[in-house]
Amino acid sequence: MAAARFDLKMDVEEKAFVSRAAALAGTTMAAFVRTAAKEKARDLLDRESRITMSDQDFQALTMALNEAFVPNPALQNAMRLARKIRRA
């Protein structure tokens, strides 16, 4: 795996805070920050990849999916054309 560099500036208080936490975790500041950043990024990306809806919205979606499908006129026409092409 190729390494890429990422520089980060912190004020003195932030650095001391992170340094103490890294020491408690028994790791370096770089490893601590890298791990924390990956965890936060994973959580955010996981959350953004899910669809969240209210119970009312879920019930409406479920009802819509369970109803019998009736193609609209444009789709009916497209299906007729497709059958003609397939037979030719």
Phi and psi restraints in degrees (value plus and minus 20) as a CYANA .aco file:
   2 ALA   PHI     -96.4   -56.4
   2 ALA   PSI     120.7   160.7
   3 ALA   PHI    -112.6   -72.6
   3 ALA   PSI     120.9   160.9
   4 ALA   PHI    -141.8  -101.8
   4 ALA   PSI     123.6   163.6
   5 ARG   PHI    -113.6   -73.6
   5 ARG   PSI     123.0   163.0
   6 PHE   PHI    -159.6  -119.6
   6 PHE   PSI      92.8   132.8
   7 ASP   PHI    -113.5   -73.5
   7 ASP   PSI     123.0   163.0
   8 LEU   PHI    -156.3  -116.3
   8 LEU   PSI     108.6   148.6
   9 LYS   PHI    -122.2   -82.2
   9 LYS   PSI     115.3   155.3
  10 MET   PHI    -151.1  -111.1
  10 MET   PSI     133.5   173.5
  11 ASP   PHI     -98.2   -58.2
  11 ASP   PSI     150.1   190.1
  12 VAL   PHI     -79.1   -39.1
  12 VAL   PSI     -61.8   -21.8
  13 GLU   PHI     -85.8   -45.8
  13 GLU   PSI     -62.6   -22.6
  14 GLU   PHI     -81.6   -41.6
  14 GLU   PSI     -63.6   -23.6
  15 LYS   PHI     -83.6   -43.6
  15 LYS   PSI     -63.0   -23.0
  16 ALA   PHI     -83.1   -43.1
  16 ALA   PSI     -61.0   -21.0
  17 PHE   PHI     -81.3   -41.3
  17 PHE   PSI     -70.0   -30.0
  18 VAL   PHI     -87.1   -47.1
  18 VAL   PSI     -58.6   -18.6
  19 SER   PHI     -80.9   -40.9
  19 SER   PSI     -63.3   -23.3
  20 ARG   PHI     -83.8   -43.8
  20 ARG   PSI     -63.0   -23.0
  21 ALA   PHI     -84.8   -44.8
  21 ALA   PSI     -61.8   -21.8
  22 ALA   PHI     -82.4   -42.4
  22 ALA   PSI     -61.9   -21.9
  23 ALA   PHI     -82.7   -42.7
  23 ALA   PSI     -61.8   -21.8
  24 LEU   PHI     -82.8   -42.8
  24 LEU   PSI     -54.2   -14.2
  25 ALA   PHI    -101.0   -61.0
  25 ALA   PSI     -28.6    11.4
  26 GLY   PHI      53.1    93.1
  26 GLY   PSI      15.5    55.5
  27 THR   PHI    -160.1  -120.1
  27 THR   PSI     155.4   195.4
  28 THR   PHI    -100.6   -60.6
  28 THR   PSI     143.4   183.4
  29 MET   PHI     -81.9   -41.9
  29 MET   PSI     -61.9   -21.9
  30 ALA   PHI     -81.0   -41.0
  30 ALA   PSI     -66.3   -26.3
  31 ALA   PHI     -86.0   -46.0
  31 ALA   PSI     -59.0   -19.0
  32 PHE   PHI     -83.2   -43.2
  32 PHE   PSI     -68.9   -28.9
  33 VAL   PHI     -85.3   -45.3
  33 VAL   PSI     -61.4   -21.4
  34 ARG   PHI     -81.3   -41.3
  34 ARG   PSI     -66.2   -26.2
  35 THR   PHI     -84.4   -44.4
  35 THR   PSI     -65.4   -25.4
  36 ALA   PHI     -82.4   -42.4
  36 ALA   PSI     -61.8   -21.8
  37 ALA   PHI     -84.7   -44.7
  37 ALA   PSI     -62.9   -22.9
  38 LYS   PHI     -84.3   -44.3
  38 LYS   PSI     -61.9   -21.9
  39 GLU   PHI     -82.8   -42.8
  39 GLU   PSI     -64.7   -24.7
  40 LYS   PHI     -84.7   -44.7
  40 LYS   PSI     -62.8   -22.8
  41 ALA   PHI     -83.7   -43.7
  41 ALA   PSI     -63.4   -23.4
  42 ARG   PHI     -81.5   -41.5
  42 ARG   PSI     -65.4   -25.4
  43 ASP   PHI     -80.3   -40.3
  43 ASP   PSI     -66.2   -26.2
  44 LEU   PHI     -84.8   -44.8
  44 LEU   PSI     -65.1   -25.1
  45 LEU   PHI     -86.7   -46.7
  45 LEU   PSI     -57.8   -17.8
  46 ASP   PHI     -82.6   -42.6
  46 ASP   PSI     -64.8   -24.8
  47 ARG   PHI     -83.7   -43.7
  47 ARG   PSI     -59.6   -19.6
  48 GLU   PHI     -94.1   -54.1
  48 GLU   PSI     -38.2     1.8
  49 SER   PHI    -109.3   -69.3
  49 SER   PSI     -24.1    15.9
  50 ARG   PHI    -120.5   -80.5
  50 ARG   PSI     130.9   170.9
  51 ILE   PHI    -121.0   -81.0
  51 ILE   PSI     106.1   146.1
  52 THR   PHI    -135.1   -95.1
  52 THR   PSI     113.7   153.7
  53 MET   PHI    -164.0  -124.0
  53 MET   PSI     139.1   179.1
  54 SER   PHI     -91.8   -51.8
  54 SER   PSI     145.6   185.6
  55 ASP   PHI     -80.0   -40.0
  55 ASP   PSI     -58.6   -18.6
  56 GLN   PHI     -84.3   -44.3
  56 GLN   PSI     -63.4   -23.4
  57 ASP   PHI     -85.0   -45.0
  57 ASP   PSI     -59.4   -19.4
  58 PHE   PHI     -83.8   -43.8
  58 PHE   PSI     -61.8   -21.8
  59 GLN   PHI     -83.5   -43.5
  59 GLN   PSI     -61.3   -21.3
  60 ALA   PHI     -84.3   -44.3
  60 ALA   PSI     -61.8   -21.8
  61 LEU   PHI     -83.7   -43.7
  61 LEU   PSI     -64.8   -24.8
  62 THR   PHI     -80.5   -40.5
  62 THR   PSI     -63.8   -23.8
  63 MET   PHI     -83.7   -43.7
  63 MET   PSI     -62.0   -22.0
  64 ALA   PHI     -83.9   -43.9
  64 ALA   PSI     -59.4   -19.4
  65 LEU   PHI     -91.7   -51.7
  65 LEU   PSI     -49.6    -9.6
  66 ASN   PHI    -105.6   -65.6
  66 ASN   PSI     -35.3     4.7
  67 GLU   PHI     -92.1   -52.1
  67 GLU   PSI     133.6   173.6
  68 ALA   PHI     -85.0   -45.0
  68 ALA   PSI     117.1   157.1
  69 PHE   PHI    -104.5   -64.5
  69 PHE   PSI     110.3   150.3
  70 VAL   PHI    -143.3  -103.3
  70 VAL   PSI      93.0   133.0
  71 PRO   PHI     -86.0   -46.0
  71 PRO   PSI     122.2   162.2
  72 ASN   PHI     -96.3   -56.3
  72 ASN   PSI     150.3   190.3
  73 PRO   PHI     -76.8   -36.8
  73 PRO   PSI     -58.9   -18.9
  74 ALA   PHI     -84.0   -44.0
  74 ALA   PSI     -61.4   -21.4
  75 LEU   PHI     -89.7   -49.7
  75 LEU   PSI     -58.9   -18.9
  76 GLN   PHI     -80.1   -40.1
  76 GLN   PSI     -62.1   -22.1
  77 ASN   PHI     -84.4   -44.4
  77 ASN   PSI     -63.7   -23.7
  78 ALA   PHI     -82.7   -42.7
  78 ALA   PSI     -58.0   -18.0
  79 MET   PHI     -87.6   -47.6
  79 MET   PSI     -59.1   -19.1
  80 ARG   PHI     -82.5   -42.5
  80 ARG   PSI     -64.5   -24.5
  81 LEU   PHI     -82.7   -42.7
  81 LEU   PSI     -61.0   -21.0
  82 ALA   PHI     -83.9   -43.9
  82 ALA   PSI     -60.4   -20.4
  83 ARG   PHI     -84.9   -44.9
  83 ARG   PSI     -58.8   -18.8
  84 LYS   PHI     -84.6   -44.6
  84 LYS   PSI     -63.1   -23.1
  85 ILE   PHI     -84.8   -44.8
  85 ILE   PSI     -62.1   -22.1
  86 ARG   PHI     -84.1   -44.1
  86 ARG   PSI     -54.7   -14.7
  87 ARG   PHI     -96.9   -56.9
  87 ARG   PSI     -42.9    -2.9
